[in-house]
Amino acid sequence: MTRPRNDILQGTLVLLILRTLAVQGKVHGYAITDHIHRVSAEQLRVEEGSLYPALHRMEQEGWVKAEWGTTEKNRQARFYSLTAAGRKELVQEQERWTRLTQGVGRVLRFA
Amino acid sequence: MSWLSRIGNVFRRRSHVQEIDREIAFHIQEATDRLEAEGMPPAQASQEAARRFGHQPTVRERVRDVDIYLWLESLLGDLRYAVRTLLRAPGFTVVAVVSLGLGIGANTAIFSLLNAVILRSLPVARPEQLVKLTMGSETNDVFTNPLWEEIARQEEIFAGVFAFSSQRFNLAPSGQARLVDGAYVSGGFFSTLGVGAEAGRLLAAADDQRGCPAVAVASYGFGRSEFGDAAHAVGQIVSVGGQPFSIIGVAQRSFTGVEIGRSPHLYLPICTEPLIDGGKGALEERSNWWLQLMGRIPPAGSEAQVVARLGAVSAELFRATLPGDWSTEGQQNYLKRTVTAYPAATGLSEVRARYRMALMILMAVVGVVLLIACANVTNLLLARAAARQRELAMRMAIGAGRGRIMRQMLTESILLALLGGGLGVLFARWSTTVLIELIGQRGGQVALDLSLDGRVLGFTLLVALLTGVLFGVAPAWRSVRLDPQVVLKSGGAGATAGSSTLTAGKLLVIAQIALSLVLVATAGLLLGTFRSLSTLSPGFHPEGVYLAEVQFGSLDMPEEQKPVVAAALLERMRNSPGAPSASASVITPVSGRGWNSFLLTQGYHPSGKHDNLVWFNGISDRYFATMGTAIIAGRDFTGQDGTTGPRVALVNQALATRIFGKVSPIGKTIWVHNEQAEPPMEVIGVVEDAKYQSLRDSVAPTVYVPWRQAEHFGSLIYEVRSNLPPAEAVAGILAAAAAVIPSASLEISTLPGQLADSLARERLMATLSGFFGALALLLALIGQYGTMAYNVTRRRKELGIRVALGATRGGLVRLVLGEVGRMVVIGLALGTLATFAGTRLVTAFLYARTPLDPLTLVIATLAVAVVSVAAGAIPAVRASRQDPQSVLREE
């Protein structure tokens, strides 16, 4: 499988999902990709092959919980939402991301 | 996702995969909608959406892998962590695992017995289709041969019906008997059960005809042990009851008969019974009840149908087999009987009837032992959780959820329980041989398959898991309720949870004391019962009495010759080396055999229906001298009584009182009120009361008649009281028999052995309850000691200060023992209440004592008290020995 060029950096996907859920509340997988795609001004596209394994892994970690519900189009979908542990994780991931980008930025500026 | 549904993911593959597929399908649908909204034609849109999604099965598998892998990984992580924690505290682990192993092992062992005796189905095809036939009640299950032959004619009711009679066959042609379990079976036995042949052929309808040839089918085990292997057995000749039988086949290896606890080694056709028992045998006798009947429900039918159809033909069956020599009243009752059927998937069993209740009680006993073991482990875990507070608080502080910690703690306790279960299976395996010895049955070992089958292992696994949860939940729950802040700040072990840990620990110790008192008291009652029964005076002196049974029925000589030979043999035995006292009788005490009839005399009117039902024995002269029973009035028989002249009888005191009241029975005339008219007898003496059927029963009214007067002359048992060493005594008996009847084969046993056999169930109950009582006490002792030791360690500082302030060592010991004393008193008080309720269950097993026997209760209470106080005293004394200086300097 060839990777699309606008694929999301490994490890940031979790952060993006956590952030999306923190903003959107209870949403399904399609809405998550849609949200990330839209908010990033179509710069980022979440590959489905990565999204669902990631969601399930986060569920195992206890960061998100999932339940079946009905969409406004009356379709059955699996809705994800943040747990308390997920909120804590989001804070940590954000800090980590900030440190990383700052670090990378410094390197690019002074190296 | 809950823990349970994660386990589900591993096993419920399909629904899990379906759920992932539904999620993917939804995603593609939404994407399709979007593309359509952007103007793409519907068919193209759905294709494009699917293309953009990527390869669906790959995504599905990746999602599934994540779910399962992470679950397994976290489980493995928990396990690894649990193993490491257990290894770090080897003392704790060993005590916990051994406690649980003993508790679970006891449960597994008793359950495997329960499984073999009560639960397991017969090893035949479709056992659930089998029924046993009875007349009315479930236990009224023996039939006469004429009745069986009538029922066999009704074969269209069944998909096969057969009769059988469990026997012990004598394989020795002469000399000392060699007995094996065997059975007479009808022609349909093997075909109805669906049992195949390992070699040769099995019995069929054609083999079971009057005057049939002497053929036999051997069990697989018999074929192997006697002839090397099954194939070699076919065509061999074995002597059964002195008659040559040729083996025509060997039954399928897995088949062990239809009676649990007794597996026949030789199956003989019913028609060969007269060959072995001599004369005309029992085939035509309409009052000889010796056959048990089983049938198979037709595939399309039901038990109810079989019962209904049997009911419909009953009148006809009994009319055709009416015993002509019965009284009118007896005949009328006979005609009113009906044949019915009961489920028999688990086979028939005398052992089951005798041991069912005993096994249930033992199961309850081991359940309590396991509870005590659980209390121990809970206590240890609580103490350890207190010691691990810092570790747990640290883990919680760095972000471990409470659920995660609880799961970890539960993994540890379940791992402990599974280790205990594993050890328990080892204990159980080892103990089953001991159990089989204990469950003995008259004249041999009981044949039970105590292999640990799936049901037993499943039971053990379930018990282990349940105990793991039972003793693990409280410590796990407590450990997550701590506030990490407080624990970490307090710096030391045992801050907040310390005191409540102690209270919980004390409550558990109190419960242990109470429960062990129940078990010790129960054991005391059962041990006392066994002791009473084995030391009571039965009305005769069993020590030194040998019993030699001779089957005259199958001896190859004219009938009228047999009594003459029997009398000659008695004379010969009396002239053996050591000149023993010897006699002969039809029945020996507590042998399981009995003979009873209704007795009448002039001017006597029985007040109850069974008031004049009395027991009989046919005996020779000097029977009472040999047995050690006193003749109170009148005279003994002479060698001539019963041959010619008037009929005479001796009666025991119980009978004299029952029938004659205060009047002397000597010289009175008595007669048997039977279906047949029997000639009257004159009472010539009264003898001391002696036990007849069992040691437990009160002495039954008994009539002794000369053996020649006895109903039928099949076998006689010679009693020989000898002071010689056993081997010489037996040799003397065999030599006498060889001299008088060279072709006779003798079954030799001892009277004390016969009495001991009759107490097998009491011995089993006494031994096991005694063992489990001791085990309970030991476990309680460990628990008590552990709790007090922990308590004293926790109070080191306080105790040190007390010593520094001038408390004496005695004072300290008293202080700690006071605490122990309070727990013991409360525990014993609760235990006494529980004992009142619990020992009532064993009422039916007790002899000469009530369930609340004061002496037993006092001794049991004292025993538990002494052990408990001793367990508390050791830590107390140790506490008083410590040097206050060093304790206080530690701070």
Interface residues (C-beta under 8 A of the other chain):
Chain A: M1 H28 G29 Y30 D34 E47 E48 G49 Y52 P53 H56 R57 E59 Q60 E61 G62 K65 A66 K73 R75 Q76 A77 R78 A85 K88
Chain B: M1 R6 E19 I20 R22 E23 I24 F26 H27 Q29 E30 A31 D33 R34 R52 F53 G54 H55 T58 V59 R62 V63 D65 V66 D67 L70 W71 S74 G399 G401 G403
